[in-house]
Amino acid sequence: MGRIEFVGVRPILSFDQPVLREKAKKVSRVDTSIQRLIDDLAETMLAAPGAGLAAPQIGVPLRVCVVKGDENQIWALVNPEIVKHDGVQVGYEGCLSYPGWVGEVARYETVVVKGRNRRGKEVRIKSSGFTARAFQHELDHLDGILFIDRLTNLDTLRRVEDLEADEQEAAVAAASG
């Protein structure tokens, strides 16, 4: 009996699932199964809708993630790591594994992320603002860290519907994987 292959939108695990607290394993080779995983992550992220998604969020403990950038481009990275960072930004953040909740998180303003693309080629992506926040959020998922672990203050954690209208708009836009 062969492996079950998933294609398309996959269920997103909630924050209480143990795989979300584990450090994901490094990918040794970018092959068709990793390319399929990237496609599934992108499809699931867009359907949610979200601004990023990491493989552990769909139950796959591998260092793979996707991020939707400011220009709506989708970045897919295998074995990503932050190689350079600068500045600080503080803002509301949400998570597809923690639906309906947001909290204030401090992140680097600018990051350079290194990893492999879907063809296995090494790439470096420099981003700032919202896209930099999304990359940091997804890389945290690969290390078993949730946004609630990084709150500036527990008092900032609130339900999306409890925010003022303008804050709510910004927080929903910032809800990433």
BELQUIKA-V215905 format. One record per residue. SS is DSSP state (@ for helix, = for strand, . for the rest). NEAR is the number of other ideal C-beta (glycine too) atoms within 10 Angstrom. Layout:
ss=SS near=NEAR
ss=SS near=NEAR
This chain:
ss=. near=3
ss=. near=4
ss=. near=6
ss=. near=5
ss=. near=8
ss=. near=15
ss=. near=9
ss=. near=10
ss=. near=14
ss=. near=19
ss=. near=10
ss=. near=20
ss=. near=16
ss=. near=13
ss=. near=16
ss=. near=9
ss=. near=14
ss=@ near=9
ss=@ near=15
ss=@ near=22
ss=@ near=14
ss=. near=13
ss=. near=12
ss=. near=21
ss== near=14
ss=. near=10
ss=. near=19
ss=. near=9
ss=. near=9
ss=. near=19
ss=. near=10
ss=@ near=7
ss=@ near=13
ss=@ near=21
ss=@ near=15
ss=@ near=15
ss=@ near=23
ss=@ near=21
ss=@ near=15
ss=@ near=22
ss=@ near=26
ss=@ near=18
ss=@ near=16
ss=@ near=23
ss=@ near=27
ss=@ near=15
ss=@ near=12
ss=@ near=18
ss=. near=11
ss=. near=24
ss=. near=25
ss== near=29
ss== near=32
ss== near=30
ss=@ near=28
ss=@ near=29
ss=@ near=29
ss=@ near=23
ss=. near=14
ss=. near=18
ss=. near=15
ss== near=19
ss=. near=23
ss== near=29
ss== near=31
ss== near=28
ss== near=33
ss== near=22
ss=. near=17
ss=. near=13
ss=. near=6
ss=. near=7
ss=. near=10
ss== near=14
ss== near=22
ss== near=21
ss== near=25
ss== near=25
ss== near=19
ss== near=23
ss== near=12
ss== near=15
ss== near=12
ss== near=12
ss== near=15
ss== near=11
ss=. near=12
ss=. near=10
ss== near=16
ss== near=12
ss== near=16
ss== near=22
ss== near=27
ss== near=24
ss== near=26
ss=. near=24
ss=. near=22
ss=. near=19
ss=. near=14
ss=. near=11
ss== near=18
ss== near=27
ss== near=21
ss== near=18
ss== near=23
ss== near=13
ss== near=23
ss=. near=19
ss=. near=15
ss== near=16
ss== near=22
ss== near=17
ss== near=25
ss== near=15
ss== near=23
ss== near=20
ss=. near=15
ss=. near=18
ss=. near=9
ss=. near=13
ss=. near=8
ss== near=10
ss== near=15
ss== near=10
ss== near=19
ss== near=12
ss== near=21
ss== near=15
ss=@ near=14
ss=@ near=20
ss=@ near=24
ss=@ near=27
ss=@ near=26
ss=@ near=28
ss=@ near=27
ss=@ near=25
ss=@ near=28
ss=@ near=29
ss=@ near=22
ss=@ near=19
ss=@ near=25
ss=@ near=24
ss=. near=13
ss=. near=16
ss=. near=16
ss=. near=16
ss=@ near=28
ss=@ near=15
ss=@ near=10
ss=@ near=16
ss== near=17
ss=. near=12
ss=. near=8
ss=@ near=8
ss=@ near=9
ss=@ near=14
ss=. near=15
ss== near=16
ss== near=10
ss=@ near=16
ss=@ near=7
ss=@ near=11
ss=. near=16
ss=. near=9
ss=@ near=6
ss=@ near=8
ss=@ near=14
ss=@ near=16
ss=@ near=11
ss=@ near=14
ss=@ near=21
ss=@ near=14
ss=@ near=12
ss=@ near=18
ss== near=25
ss== near=27
ss=. near=30
